[in-house]
Amino acid sequence: MRFELTILGSSSALPTSRRNLTAHVLNVYERFFLIDCGEGTQLQLRRNKLKFGRINHIFISHLHGDHIYGLFGLISSFNLLDRTEDLHIYAHEPLRKGIRYIIRNYEGKLNYAIRFHPLDTGQKVKIYEDLRVEVYSFPLRHKIDSSGFLFMEKPRELNIRKGFVQKYNIPVRKIHDIKSGADFITPQGQTIPNKEITEPPYRQRAYAFCSDTAYAEDILAHIKGVDLLYHEATFGDEHKDQARLTLHSTAREAGKTARKAGAGELIIGHFSARYREEQIPQLVEEAREEFENTLPAYDGMNHAIYPYRVSEK
């Protein structure tokens, strides 16, 4: 039941000696989703022992180089590794031409198919779904079209209390109905209320990715109540004018977004290379003045969202 984030890159436009460019991997029930693919992503995948072949879906937030330049090399490496499974890429339409150009002029032919899914730039849209998770894109506010992503676990069934299957000799064919909310009627005609034999299901877990974007309150409705929010914090308070000019966020604005969205936890990243490592704690403190449960991103960071029952919070 893993729902775990690995941060591969936490710098902004320029890499540093300790921070690569933006890329995340989200593991949902051993489904691996790559979010953005900055330069150096392949090396970071290897350093974090994440298998290339497990990545079938790549989500690109926008087409600035620090978020996409690693993609073309990754496509090539997949080919060299004799990949045959389809690769799904979710991105803004202009990237489709770039991918075609690279394949035509440098690869010639791929061993696998790329399935390109253009993102809607104007509204929240479901872009992926399987048995365990749904993924939505939603518009951010940046200099070019930019999208955030919401990964939401699907609702789970009720859990039958330990020992009650044996106690009432419940047939296998009835278990699904009970987990869906039905009462159980014994062969003698006694009705056992559902609430007596089941426990509340685990709550749906959710992760939202917001990079790059200026502070914008219309984002709040799309990420309301997420367990974990990653939000860019390119600048500190002293550079708030630069943040407005470039349509980025300050750490304080990231904290404000998390607080107003009712998030469980906040990870800030996409730090400007102007900040030395010893200055990052100051950005964290600025965010914590708005939202206490804030953590700084760092390369190689793993952060799990643990399941809990509806009644536990």
Stockholm file with secondary structure:
# STOCKHOLM 1.0

chainA/1-313         MRFELTILGSSSALPTSRRNLTAHVLNVYERFFLIDCGEGTQLQLRRNKLKFGRINHIFISHLHGDHIYGLFGLISSFNLLDRTEDLHIYAHEPLRKGIRYIIRNYEGKLNYAIRFHPLDTGQKVKIYEDLRVEVYSFPLRHKIDSSGFLFMEKPRELNIRKGFVQKYNIPVRKIHDIKSGADFITPQGQTIPNKEITEPPYRQRAYAFCSDTAYAEDILAHIKGVDLLYHEATFGDEHKDQARLTLHSTAREAGKTARKAGAGELIIGHFSARYREEQIPQLVEEAREEFENTLPAYDGMNHAIYPYRVSEK
#=GR chainA/1-313 SS CCEEEEEEECBSSSCCSSCCCSEEEEEETTEEEEECCCTTHHHHHHHTTCCGGGEEEEECCCCCHHHHHHHHHHHHHHHHTTCCSCEEEEECTHHHHHHHHHIIIIISSCSSCEEEEECCSSSCEEEEECSSEEEEEEECCSSSCCEEEEEEECCCCCEECTTHHHHTTCCHHHHHHHHTTCCEECTTSCEECHHHHEECCBCCCEEEEECSCCCCGGGHHHHTTCSEEEEECCBCGGGHHHHHHHTCCBHHHHHHHHHHHTCSEEEEECBCTTSCGGGHHHHHHHHHTTCSSEEECCTTEEEECCCCBGGGC
#=GC SS_cons         CCEEEEEEECBSSSCCSSCCCSEEEEEETTEEEEECCCTTHHHHHHHTTCCGGGEEEEECCCCCHHHHHHHHHHHHHHHHTTCCSCEEEEECTHHHHHHHHHIIIIISSCSSCEEEEECCSSSCEEEEECSSEEEEEEECCSSSCCEEEEEEECCCCCEECTTHHHHTTCCHHHHHHHHTTCCEECTTSCEECHHHHEECCBCCCEEEEECSCCCCGGGHHHHTTCSEEEEECCBCGGGHHHHHHHTCCBHHHHHHHHHHHTCSEEEEECBCTTSCGGGHHHHHHHHHTTCSSEEECCTTEEEECCCCBGGGC
//
